[in-house]
Amino acid sequence: MAAIMPLLLPAGIIFLILVLIVMLLGGEGPSSKRMKAAAGADAGGGKRLSRADGATANRRKQVQDNLKNLSADQRASRRRLATTGARLGQAGLSIGPLTFWIGSLAFGGVLTILVFISGFEVTLIPFSRYLIVAGVAVIGMFGLPRWIVDNLISGRQKKFTAQFTDALEVMVRGIRSGLLLGECLQIVARESQEPLRSEFLGLTDNMSMGATVDTAIGRLYTRMPLPEVNFFQIVLAIQARGGGNLTEALANLAGVLRARRLMKEKIKALSSEAIASASIIGCLPPGVMILVYMSTPKYITLLFTTALGNLYLVIGAVTMSCGIFVMKKMVSFKF
């Protein structure tokens, strides 16, 4: 017995350790209960988060659908504004697309015949005469008429933008004096100059025929696709749907457009030196050619009478065109 007693103490300690291990692993102590409670709370929170995530996903899907519809509407609007009929209306021309294309083809045909009769060709380049005639035909039929229309559109838009801010201020003063918006639009149509006069006359005519203000201004935007007209349409649409002080909204819009115009003039003043330099560089080679022809015609006529001179003329024209195009892009700012 005395010999067994020293062995009982280590065996008892080992048994107690095993019991404690079993209790810790199999029993539910306070810590395990807290862990289960936390797990249950996390599960409930997960369910709530899943519901919140579902609502967020639905809202995100709705926003994406709205953005897709908006982008599709914008693409359709850009396609409508880029048609030949729309651009002729923006240029202030009363002719139709068919008349425009017939005139373009006739002008290009006459120009092509004149170049073909002249017999100009570069002898070092095979079939150069036919290439030159084909290039002149494409430019005369499609390039030059569209360039003229683009210049007419740009000129009308500049004049409209310069007068539009004053028209907004006239409307603000008229509404403050108690007149209706339609009456203020008629005053602007009567007292303004072209092109603002004709565009606002069309606007008031559409309204008198029963069109809403939003629809009438949308048609105005088709003829004048400018950010200023778009801002005007947005302000009137928000005021019509949500209410508010129309006078204050139009006055704020007039201030924004005037600041925008001042910024544009500031950019024009800062870039005027670069524009002058580009103009001088672009006009220098033709000017030197004319001066040399006036002083010593035999020296410059080699460019027109020899094959190598013709090749140099073609290379010079191509490189000058590329340089003028690059300089124009560098000094053109859009905002």
Wavefront OBJ file of the C-alpha trace (Angstrom):
o trace
v 0.000 0.000 0.000
v 2.801 2.290 0.884
v 4.358 1.470 -2.453
v 1.141 2.297 -4.383
v 0.485 5.691 -2.739
v 3.216 7.541 -4.648
v 1.582 6.381 -7.929
v -1.932 7.477 -6.993
v -1.076 11.184 -6.843
v 0.150 11.456 -10.492
v -2.737 9.281 -11.672
v -5.283 11.511 -9.910
v -3.720 14.622 -11.395
v -3.847 13.094 -14.881
v -7.507 12.054 -14.352
v -8.481 15.570 -13.239
v -6.778 17.043 -16.298
v -8.643 14.657 -18.592
v -11.984 15.522 -16.903
v -11.325 19.223 -17.310
v -10.460 18.715 -20.967
v -13.689 16.751 -21.542
v -15.742 19.415 -19.774
v -14.151 22.198 -21.780
v -14.671 20.447 -25.075
v -18.111 18.990 -24.487
v -19.759 21.284 -21.984
v -21.355 24.662 -22.641
v -19.681 27.208 -20.525
v -20.447 30.920 -20.386
v -17.982 31.614 -23.141
v -19.593 29.076 -25.454
v -23.013 30.515 -24.710
v -21.764 33.983 -25.505
v -20.231 32.697 -28.717
v -23.517 31.044 -29.720
v -25.434 34.186 -28.906
v -23.013 36.221 -30.972
v -23.310 33.714 -33.775
v -27.088 33.983 -33.638
v -26.846 37.750 -33.672
v -24.500 37.584 -36.642
v -26.924 35.295 -38.424
v -29.784 37.717 -37.795
v -27.585 40.609 -38.846
v -26.593 38.632 -41.925
v -30.240 38.238 -42.799
v -30.786 41.959 -42.302
v -27.675 42.723 -44.328
v -28.836 40.380 -47.044
v -32.162 42.212 -47.195
v -30.327 45.570 -47.253
v -28.006 44.273 -49.955
v -30.998 43.156 -51.968
v -32.583 46.610 -51.719
v -29.269 48.234 -52.657
v -28.902 45.898 -55.616
v -32.425 46.748 -56.782
v -31.727 50.459 -56.535
v -28.428 49.991 -58.350
v -30.205 48.088 -61.104
v -32.827 50.819 -61.425
v -30.114 53.489 -61.650
v -28.269 51.454 -64.279
v -31.456 51.005 -66.286
v -32.160 54.741 -66.089
v -28.615 55.530 -67.189
v -28.929 53.117 -70.096
v -32.191 54.711 -71.159
v -30.682 58.175 -70.797
v -27.613 57.246 -72.842
v -29.855 55.685 -75.493
v -31.959 58.865 -75.618
v -28.813 60.973 -75.902
v -27.481 58.841 -78.744
v -30.820 59.080 -80.527
v -30.853 62.845 -79.986
v -27.322 63.176 -81.357
v -28.300 61.144 -84.409
v -31.317 63.391 -84.998
v -29.181 66.511 -84.664
v -26.548 65.134 -87.065
v -28.934 64.522 -89.968
v -28.659 66.673 -93.076
v -32.093 68.211 -92.621
v -31.383 69.148 -89.001
v -28.042 70.720 -89.876
v -29.595 72.735 -92.703
v -32.143 74.060 -90.216
v -29.349 74.889 -87.762
v -27.598 76.827 -90.538
v -30.747 78.862 -91.190
v -31.228 77.488 -94.706
v -34.740 76.848 -95.965
v -33.759 74.221 -98.535
v -34.370 70.522 -98.075
v -31.823 67.694 -97.945
v -32.625 66.617 -101.526
v -31.953 70.108 -102.892
v -28.752 70.327 -100.890
v -27.396 67.047 -102.211
v -28.359 67.872 -105.816
v -26.568 71.206 -105.543
v -23.521 69.544 -103.939
v -23.298 66.925 -106.689
v -23.680 69.592 -109.381
v -20.991 71.791 -107.813
v -18.632 68.839 -107.401
v -19.264 67.720 -110.975
v -18.460 71.149 -112.420
v -15.307 71.409 -110.310
v -14.214 67.919 -111.362
v -14.706 68.701 -115.058
v -12.639 71.883 -114.743
v -9.768 70.041 -113.066
v -9.921 67.238 -115.636
v -9.824 69.709 -118.529
v -6.820 71.517 -117.025
v -4.768 68.324 -117.436
v -2.776 68.792 -114.229
v -0.877 65.639 -113.210
v 2.310 64.495 -111.471
v 4.333 62.469 -113.976
v 6.363 60.693 -111.274
v 3.189 59.231 -109.738
v 1.264 56.660 -111.852
v -2.352 57.592 -112.591
v -1.850 60.853 -110.703
v -4.310 62.683 -112.935
v -7.133 60.317 -112.088
v -6.241 60.393 -108.386
v -6.327 64.191 -108.400
v -9.667 64.234 -110.228
v -11.143 61.698 -107.790
v -9.919 63.718 -104.796
v -11.358 66.950 -106.210
v -14.683 65.182 -106.872
v -14.937 63.934 -103.284
v -13.997 67.323 -101.856
v -16.334 69.224 -104.182
v -19.330 66.953 -103.648
v -19.047 66.106 -99.962
v -16.340 68.131 -98.255
v -16.762 71.733 -99.350
v -20.598 71.951 -99.102
v -20.561 70.471 -95.575
v -17.760 72.857 -94.631
v -19.866 75.801 -95.785
v -22.857 74.523 -93.783
v -20.669 74.050 -90.694
v -19.408 77.633 -90.957
v -22.972 78.935 -91.284
v -24.006 76.936 -88.210
v -21.029 78.213 -86.215
v -21.774 81.837 -87.145
v -25.457 81.580 -86.201
v -24.660 79.888 -82.912
v -22.150 82.582 -81.957
v -24.690 85.329 -82.657
v -27.414 83.446 -80.772
v -25.182 82.911 -77.741
v -24.205 86.587 -77.658
v -27.894 87.647 -77.595
v -29.352 84.894 -75.415
v -28.156 86.270 -72.053
v -29.757 89.661 -72.751
v -32.976 87.877 -73.727
v -32.997 86.057 -70.373
v -32.587 89.344 -68.519
v -35.473 90.828 -70.517
v -37.619 87.852 -69.449
v -36.582 88.325 -65.805
v -37.573 91.985 -65.825
v -40.844 91.196 -67.606
v -41.832 88.495 -65.092
v -40.962 90.799 -62.184
v -43.246 93.448 -63.655
v -46.162 90.967 -63.719
v -46.061 89.561 -67.251
v -46.455 85.887 -68.074
v -43.637 83.805 -69.492
v -45.360 83.514 -72.888
v -45.702 87.293 -73.124
v -42.021 87.735 -72.258
v -41.081 85.281 -74.992
v -43.171 87.248 -77.490
v -41.427 90.474 -76.458
v -38.032 88.858 -77.034
v -39.205 87.561 -80.421
v -40.373 91.026 -81.491
v -37.475 93.119 -80.206
v -34.458 90.883 -80.834
v -32.243 90.625 -83.883
v -31.459 87.628 -86.039
v -30.983 84.747 -85.402
v -32.608 85.078 -81.967
v -35.665 86.722 -83.505
v -36.533 83.876 -85.889
v -35.819 81.160 -83.336
v -38.034 82.730 -80.656
v -40.739 83.412 -83.224
v -40.767 79.686 -83.945
v -40.868 79.033 -80.194
v -43.869 81.284 -79.618
v -45.638 79.878 -82.697
v -45.258 76.344 -81.347
v -46.657 77.433 -77.977
v -49.576 79.204 -79.614
v -50.380 76.001 -81.514
v -50.796 74.146 -78.211
v -47.329 72.754 -77.552
v -46.037 72.806 -73.995
v -43.098 74.982 -73.006
v -40.854 71.931 -72.608
v -41.778 70.587 -76.052
v -41.376 73.978 -77.733
v -37.941 74.528 -76.196
v -36.989 70.978 -77.204
v -37.708 71.946 -80.813
v -35.665 75.100 -80.292
v -32.789 72.920 -79.054
v -33.063 70.865 -82.257
v -32.410 74.018 -84.277
v -29.887 75.444 -81.783
v -28.097 72.547 -80.048
v -26.283 74.730 -77.533
v -25.612 74.157 -73.815
v -27.282 77.492 -73.054
v -30.581 76.353 -74.593
v -30.296 73.031 -72.762
v -29.815 74.871 -69.443
v -32.849 77.021 -70.219
v -34.967 73.938 -70.916
v -33.824 72.247 -67.687
v -34.615 75.324 -65.567
v -38.116 75.653 -66.987
v -38.767 71.907 -66.641
v -37.696 71.890 -62.986
v -39.767 74.983 -62.238
v -42.833 73.521 -63.948
v -42.620 70.214 -62.045
v -41.330 71.319 -58.655
v -42.440 74.920 -58.464
v -40.283 77.721 -57.149
v -39.353 81.262 -58.035
v -39.008 81.414 -61.811
v -37.564 84.935 -61.699
v -34.732 83.912 -59.403
v -34.014 80.766 -61.440
v -33.803 82.722 -64.714
v -31.682 85.432 -63.077
v -29.246 82.814 -61.770
v -29.139 81.189 -65.210
v -28.396 84.554 -66.831
v -25.535 85.080 -64.364
v -24.104 81.635 -65.082
v -24.295 82.147 -68.854
v -22.690 85.581 -68.582
v -19.831 84.141 -66.497
v -19.486 81.339 -69.032
v -19.246 83.869 -71.850
v -16.629 85.882 -69.959
v -14.604 82.711 -69.435
v -14.807 81.964 -73.151
v -13.611 85.471 -74.008
v -10.765 85.132 -71.514
v -9.672 81.861 -73.115
v -9.863 83.515 -76.528
v -7.668 86.390 -75.345
v -5.087 84.046 -73.815
v -4.912 81.931 -76.981
v -4.864 84.860 -79.409
v -1.053 84.866 -79.580
v -0.963 81.189 -80.533
v -3.702 81.752 -83.116
v -1.772 84.664 -84.648
v 1.417 82.591 -84.777
v -0.400 79.694 -86.427
v -1.976 82.045 -88.980
v 1.393 83.581 -89.866
v 3.053 80.168 -90.183
v 0.207 78.906 -92.369
v 0.219 81.920 -94.682
v 4.009 82.220 -94.989
v 4.708 79.527 -97.687
v 1.959 80.669 -100.117
v 2.945 84.281 -99.524
v 6.605 83.572 -100.267
v 5.575 81.670 -103.403
v 3.533 84.639 -104.648
v 6.353 87.109 -103.932
v 8.919 84.927 -105.717
v 6.560 84.575 -108.695
v 6.156 88.357 -108.872
v 9.916 88.947 -108.731
v 11.336 86.033 -110.769
v 8.597 84.018 -112.514
v 11.049 81.640 -114.215
v 12.367 80.481 -110.862
v 8.965 79.445 -109.448
v 7.339 78.150 -112.633
v 9.556 75.044 -112.435
v 7.188 73.780 -109.749
v 4.359 73.763 -112.313
v 6.169 72.733 -115.466
v 8.404 69.887 -114.302
v 7.514 66.498 -112.832
v 9.783 66.924 -109.821
v 8.269 70.335 -109.162
v 4.770 68.870 -109.279
v 5.816 66.229 -106.762
v 7.187 68.912 -104.470
v 3.924 70.833 -104.770
v 1.897 67.766 -103.765
v 4.177 67.007 -100.814
v 4.071 70.636 -99.707
v 0.285 70.806 -99.940
v -0.141 67.586 -97.914
v 2.316 68.593 -95.199
v 0.901 72.120 -94.971
v -2.616 70.739 -94.635
v -1.525 68.419 -91.823
v 0.298 71.249 -90.055
v -2.657 73.634 -90.317
v -4.994 70.912 -89.015
v -2.725 70.214 -86.010
v -2.345 73.924 -85.199
v -6.094 74.435 -85.406
v -6.661 71.581 -82.966
v -4.069 73.018 -80.602
v -5.695 76.454 -80.408
v -9.313 75.215 -80.331
v -10.786 74.943 -76.831
v -14.134 73.383 -75.955
v -15.706 73.521 -72.510
l 1 2 3 4 5 6 7 8 9 10 11 12 13 14 15 16 17 18 19 20 21 22 23 24 25 26 27 28 29 30 31 32 33 34 35 36 37 38 39 40 41 42 43 44 45 46 47 48 49 50 51 52 53 54 55 56 57 58 59 60 61 62 63 64 65 66 67 68 69 70 71 72 73 74 75 76 77 78 79 80 81 82 83 84 85 86 87 88 89 90 91 92 93 94 95 96 97 98 99 100 101 102 103 104 105 106 107 108 109 110 111 112 113 114 115 116 117 118 119 120 121 122 123 124 125 126 127 128 129 130 131 132 133 134 135 136 137 138 139 140 141 142 143 144 145 146 147 148 149 150 151 152 153 154 155 156 157 158 159 160 161 162 163 164 165 166 167 168 169 170 171 172 173 174 175 176 177 178 179 180 181 182 183 184 185 186 187 188 189 190 191 192 193 194 195 196 197 198 199 200 201 202 203 204 205 206 207 208 209 210 211 212 213 214 215 216 217 218 219 220 221 222 223 224 225 226 227 228 229 230 231 232 233 234 235 236 237 238 239 240 241 242 243 244 245 246 247 248 249 250 251 252 253 254 255 256 257 258 259 260 261 262 263 264 265 266 267 268 269 270 271 272 273 274 275 276 277 278 279 280 281 282 283 284 285 286 287 288 289 290 291 292 293 294 295 296 297 298 299 300 301 302 303 304 305 306 307 308 309 310 311 312 313 314 315 316 317 318 319 320 321 322 323 324 325 326 327 328 329 330 331 332 333 334 335
